[in-house]
Amino acid sequence: MERLLIIGGSGFLGRRLTCDLATRFAIVATCHTTCRSSDFPLDLAVTDAVKHAIVKIAPDIIVHCGGLTDVDSCEMNPVRAWAVNVEGTRAVLEATSAKVIYVSTDYVFDGDAGPYVPGTPPTPVNVYGATKAAAEHDVLSASRRNAVVRVAGLYGLAPGHLRVPDLVASESISARVDQYSTPLYVNDVARNFTAIVGQGGITHLVGEARLSRYDLFRAIVGAAGSSTRVRGIRSAEDRRPARRPADASLVRSPGLVTTPFESALRCFGALADTGCGRPV
């Protein structure tokens, strides 16, 4: 059985992958702030520790879905964002000859000309997107076998995680009516993993539906039976530090299969999911 290292294994996508791929690989999952006893603690900002961990684990395949993903935190702390998202990724690449699958984002684009195909050059408008674009370049430059998988608006359930965390626990939440993406049901990453492993270069793994943040949040709240009120706002009203792309919709790469949006929403009828759960 091949050894699969999931960097960022304690995060939303990492936990989902750890569950869904457990019978196919010998998995080592790293963690940073939220760790289980089976996790391997790792701080991507400490590059020597990263290299030591990679050599010690000796993986056959690496899925790198770790790093700083809070867009506003990256904007306010650009030095740390670069250290974690770029320098940390470089340390991984320097320490291994294994295939690296780097999970990236639609935020590498400015949102002025969506939908975007995989070959479109990145045009980030915030620090987070810039760090992800730089890491993408390093991953692809290190080996032709390596892959960049861009996902967008991940939603669904994973052990200990509900996406979006505050969505059904708050009395009200604001969401942009003029920010669009192609959100992906998180289980579909593992569903397409065999195809992803067999590819190099850039892949867009996204859902079919192009939705505003407002429409996405309202749909999740409705599916969960929550009383949370979703208030629609326009981008001009949003005072958060980082600029968001207006329409970062991605064109899905051929040969991939994703769950229809309405079907995927059924997962929110089981918000008490504490185990690996069942794909819809």
LINPEHU-V241594 format. One record per residue. N is the residue number from 1. RES is the residue in one letter. SS is DSSP state (~ for helix, > for strand, _ for the rest). PHI is phi in radians with two decimals (* if undefined). Layout:
BEGIN
n->N res->RES ss->SS phi->PHI
n->N res->RES ss->SS phi->PHI
END
This chain:
BEGIN
n->1 res->M ss->_ phi->*
n->2 res->E ss->_ phi->-1.21
n->3 res->R ss->> phi->-1.61
n->4 res->L ss->> phi->-1.94
n->5 res->L ss->> phi->-1.72
n->6 res->I ss->> phi->-1.88
n->7 res->I ss->> phi->-1.41
n->8 res->G ss->_ phi->1.57
n->9 res->G ss->_ phi->-1.20
n->10 res->S ss->_ phi->-1.59
n->11 res->G ss->_ phi->-1.48
n->12 res->F ss->~ phi->-1.03
n->13 res->L ss->~ phi->-1.16
n->14 res->G ss->~ phi->-1.03
n->15 res->R ss->~ phi->-1.12
n->16 res->R ss->~ phi->-1.11
n->17 res->L ss->~ phi->-1.14
n->18 res->T ss->~ phi->-1.02
n->19 res->C ss->~ phi->-1.20
n->20 res->D ss->~ phi->-1.31
n->21 res->L ss->_ phi->-1.88
n->22 res->A ss->_ phi->-1.10
n->23 res->T ss->_ phi->-1.54
n->24 res->R ss->_ phi->-1.87
n->25 res->F ss->_ phi->-2.45
n->26 res->A ss->> phi->-1.48
n->27 res->I ss->> phi->-1.75
n->28 res->V ss->> phi->-2.03
n->29 res->A ss->> phi->-1.97
n->30 res->T ss->> phi->-1.58
n->31 res->C ss->> phi->-2.48
n->32 res->H ss->_ phi->-2.24
n->33 res->T ss->_ phi->-1.68
n->34 res->T ss->_ phi->-2.09
n->35 res->C ss->_ phi->-2.11
n->36 res->R ss->_ phi->-1.74
n->37 res->S ss->_ phi->-1.09
n->38 res->S ss->_ phi->-1.52
n->39 res->D ss->_ phi->-1.41
n->40 res->F ss->> phi->-1.85
n->41 res->P ss->> phi->-1.12
n->42 res->L ss->_ phi->-2.73
n->43 res->D ss->_ phi->-1.90
n->44 res->L ss->_ phi->-1.11
n->45 res->A ss->_ phi->-1.33
n->46 res->V ss->_ phi->-1.75
n->47 res->T ss->~ phi->-1.14
n->48 res->D ss->~ phi->-1.10
n->49 res->A ss->~ phi->-1.17
n->50 res->V ss->~ phi->-1.08
n->51 res->K ss->~ phi->-1.09
n->52 res->H ss->~ phi->-1.08
n->53 res->A ss->~ phi->-1.12
n->54 res->I ss->~ phi->-1.09
n->55 res->V ss->~ phi->-1.12
n->56 res->K ss->~ phi->-1.15
n->57 res->I ss->~ phi->-1.31
n->58 res->A ss->_ phi->0.90
n->59 res->P ss->_ phi->-1.33
n->60 res->D ss->_ phi->-1.51
n->61 res->I ss->> phi->-2.40
n->62 res->I ss->> phi->-2.12
n->63 res->V ss->> phi->-1.83
n->64 res->H ss->> phi->-1.83
n->65 res->C ss->_ phi->-2.10
n->66 res->G ss->_ phi->-1.65
n->67 res->G ss->_ phi->2.14
n->68 res->L ss->_ phi->-1.56
n->69 res->T ss->_ phi->-2.00
n->70 res->D ss->_ phi->-1.30
n->71 res->V ss->~ phi->-1.06
n->72 res->D ss->~ phi->-1.29
n->73 res->S ss->~ phi->-1.09
n->74 res->C ss->~ phi->-1.08
n->75 res->E ss->~ phi->-1.12
n->76 res->M ss->~ phi->-1.49
n->77 res->N ss->_ phi->-2.31
n->78 res->P ss->~ phi->-1.12
n->79 res->V ss->~ phi->-1.15
n->80 res->R ss->~ phi->-1.17
n->81 res->A ss->~ phi->-1.03
n->82 res->W ss->~ phi->-1.17
n->83 res->A ss->~ phi->-1.07
n->84 res->V ss->~ phi->-1.37
n->85 res->N ss->~ phi->-1.37
n->86 res->V ss->~ phi->-1.83
n->87 res->E ss->~ phi->-1.11
n->88 res->G ss->~ phi->-1.10
n->89 res->T ss->~ phi->-1.17
n->90 res->R ss->~ phi->-1.08
n->91 res->A ss->~ phi->-1.11
n->92 res->V ss->~ phi->-1.05
n->93 res->L ss->~ phi->-1.12
n->94 res->E ss->~ phi->-1.24
n->95 res->A ss->_ phi->-1.74
n->96 res->T ss->_ phi->-2.48
n->97 res->S ss->_ phi->-1.95
n->98 res->A ss->_ phi->-1.25
n->99 res->K ss->> phi->-1.17
n->100 res->V ss->> phi->-1.94
n->101 res->I ss->> phi->-1.89
n->102 res->Y ss->> phi->-1.74
n->103 res->V ss->> phi->-1.52
n->104 res->S ss->> phi->-2.04
n->105 res->T ss->> phi->-2.54
n->106 res->D ss->~ phi->-1.24
n->107 res->Y ss->~ phi->-1.30
n->108 res->V ss->~ phi->-1.32
n->109 res->F ss->_ phi->-1.94
n->110 res->D ss->_ phi->-1.43
n->111 res->G ss->_ phi->1.45
n->112 res->D ss->_ phi->-1.58
n->113 res->A ss->_ phi->-2.49
n->114 res->G ss->_ phi->-1.23
n->115 res->P ss->_ phi->-1.42
n->116 res->Y ss->> phi->-1.84
n->117 res->V ss->_ phi->-1.65
n->118 res->P ss->_ phi->-0.97
n->119 res->G ss->_ phi->-1.46
n->120 res->T ss->_ phi->-1.19
n->121 res->P ss->_ phi->-1.10
n->122 res->P ss->_ phi->-1.08
n->123 res->T ss->_ phi->-2.45
n->124 res->P ss->_ phi->-1.17
n->125 res->V ss->_ phi->-2.05
n->126 res->N ss->_ phi->-2.52
n->127 res->V ss->~ phi->-1.08
n->128 res->Y ss->~ phi->-0.98
n->129 res->G ss->~ phi->-1.08
n->130 res->A ss->~ phi->-1.16
n->131 res->T ss->~ phi->-1.18
n->132 res->K ss->~ phi->-1.19
n->133 res->A ss->~ phi->-1.12
n->134 res->A ss->~ phi->-1.14
n->135 res->A ss->~ phi->-1.16
n->136 res->E ss->~ phi->-0.95
n->137 res->H ss->~ phi->-1.03
n->138 res->D ss->~ phi->-1.15
n->139 res->V ss->~ phi->-1.09
n->140 res->L ss->~ phi->-1.26
n->141 res->S ss->~ phi->-1.29
n->142 res->A ss->~ phi->-1.26
n->143 res->S ss->_ phi->-2.86
n->144 res->R ss->_ phi->-1.22
n->145 res->R ss->_ phi->-1.32
n->146 res->N ss->_ phi->-1.19
n->147 res->A ss->> phi->-2.32
n->148 res->V ss->> phi->-1.97
n->149 res->V ss->> phi->-2.01
n->150 res->R ss->> phi->-1.56
n->151 res->V ss->> phi->-2.10
n->152 res->A ss->_ phi->-2.56
n->153 res->G ss->_ phi->0.89
n->154 res->L ss->_ phi->-0.99
n->155 res->Y ss->> phi->-2.47
n->156 res->G ss->> phi->2.34
n->157 res->L ss->> phi->-2.22
n->158 res->A ss->> phi->-2.58
n->159 res->P ss->_ phi->-0.92
n->160 res->G ss->_ phi->1.41
n->161 res->H ss->> phi->-2.33
n->162 res->L ss->> phi->-2.19
n->163 res->R ss->> phi->-1.89
n->164 res->V ss->_ phi->-1.66
n->165 res->P ss->_ phi->-0.92
n->166 res->D ss->_ phi->-1.61
n->167 res->L ss->_ phi->-1.12
n->168 res->V ss->_ phi->-1.79
n->169 res->A ss->_ phi->-1.80
n->170 res->S ss->_ phi->-1.69
n->171 res->E ss->_ phi->-1.23
n->172 res->S ss->> phi->-2.65
n->173 res->I ss->> phi->-2.61
n->174 res->S ss->> phi->-1.73
n->175 res->A ss->> phi->-2.56
n->176 res->R ss->> phi->-1.27
n->177 res->V ss->_ phi->-1.55
n->178 res->D ss->_ phi->-2.12
n->179 res->Q ss->_ phi->-2.06
n->180 res->Y ss->> phi->-2.01
n->181 res->S ss->> phi->-2.69
n->182 res->T ss->_ phi->-2.08
n->183 res->P ss->_ phi->-1.09
n->184 res->L ss->_ phi->-2.10
n->185 res->Y ss->> phi->-1.20
n->186 res->V ss->_ phi->-1.03
n->187 res->N ss->~ phi->-1.11
n->188 res->D ss->~ phi->-1.27
n->189 res->V ss->~ phi->-1.18
n->190 res->A ss->~ phi->-1.13
n->191 res->R ss->~ phi->-1.00
n->192 res->N ss->_ phi->-1.81
n->193 res->F ss->~ phi->-1.14
n->194 res->T ss->~ phi->-1.05
n->195 res->A ss->~ phi->-1.15
n->196 res->I ss->~ phi->-1.14
n->197 res->V ss->~ phi->-1.07
n->198 res->G ss->_ phi->-1.41
n->199 res->Q ss->_ phi->-1.97
n->200 res->G ss->_ phi->-2.08
n->201 res->G ss->> phi->1.40
n->202 res->I ss->> phi->-1.79
n->203 res->T ss->> phi->-2.16
n->204 res->H ss->> phi->-1.80
n->205 res->L ss->_ phi->-1.95
n->206 res->V ss->_ phi->-2.46
n->207 res->G ss->_ phi->-1.33
n->208 res->E ss->_ phi->-1.40
n->209 res->A ss->_ phi->-1.45
n->210 res->R ss->_ phi->-1.64
n->211 res->L ss->> phi->-2.30
n->212 res->S ss->> phi->-1.33
n->213 res->R ss->~ phi->-1.05
n->214 res->Y ss->~ phi->-1.08
n->215 res->D ss->~ phi->-1.14
n->216 res->L ss->~ phi->-1.10
n->217 res->F ss->~ phi->-1.14
n->218 res->R ss->~ phi->-1.10
n->219 res->A ss->~ phi->-1.15
n->220 res->I ss->~ phi->-1.17
n->221 res->V ss->~ phi->-1.04
n->222 res->G ss->~ phi->-1.15
n->223 res->A ss->~ phi->-1.15
n->224 res->A ss->~ phi->-1.46
n->225 res->G ss->_ phi->1.19
n->226 res->S ss->_ phi->-1.51
n->227 res->S ss->_ phi->-1.63
n->228 res->T ss->_ phi->-0.99
n->229 res->R ss->> phi->-1.65
n->230 res->V ss->> phi->-1.75
n->231 res->R ss->> phi->-1.78
n->232 res->G ss->> phi->-1.38
n->233 res->I ss->> phi->-2.27
n->234 res->R ss->_ phi->-1.67
n->235 res->S ss->~ phi->-0.98
n->236 res->A ss->~ phi->-1.13
n->237 res->E ss->~ phi->-1.53
n->238 res->D ss->_ phi->-1.47
n->239 res->R ss->_ phi->-1.74
n->240 res->R ss->_ phi->-1.16
n->241 res->P ss->_ phi->-1.07
n->242 res->A ss->_ phi->-1.66
n->243 res->R ss->_ phi->-1.23
n->244 res->R ss->_ phi->-1.87
n->245 res->P ss->_ phi->-1.20
n->246 res->A ss->_ phi->-1.22
n->247 res->D ss->> phi->-2.49
n->248 res->A ss->_ phi->-1.74
n->249 res->S ss->_ phi->-0.96
n->250 res->L ss->> phi->-2.01
n->251 res->V ss->_ phi->-1.53
n->252 res->R ss->_ phi->-1.15
n->253 res->S ss->_ phi->-1.18
n->254 res->P ss->_ phi->-1.17
n->255 res->G ss->_ phi->1.53
n->256 res->L ss->_ phi->-1.84
n->257 res->V ss->_ phi->-2.17
n->258 res->T ss->_ phi->-2.22
n->259 res->T ss->_ phi->-1.38
n->260 res->P ss->_ phi->-0.96
n->261 res->F ss->~ phi->-0.98
n->262 res->E ss->~ phi->-1.10
n->263 res->S ss->~ phi->-1.22
n->264 res->A ss->~ phi->-1.12
n->265 res->L ss->~ phi->-1.07
n->266 res->R ss->~ phi->-1.08
n->267 res->C ss->~ phi->-1.08
n->268 res->F ss->~ phi->-1.35
n->269 res->G ss->~ phi->-1.41
n->270 res->A ss->_ phi->-2.25
n->271 res->L ss->_ phi->-1.20
n->272 res->A ss->_ phi->-1.51
n->273 res->D ss->_ phi->-1.01
n->274 res->T ss->_ phi->-2.05
n->275 res->G ss->_ phi->-1.83
n->276 res->C ss->_ phi->-1.35
n->277 res->G ss->_ phi->1.20
n->278 res->R ss->_ phi->-2.17
n->279 res->P ss->_ phi->-1.09
n->280 res->V ss->_ phi->-1.29
END
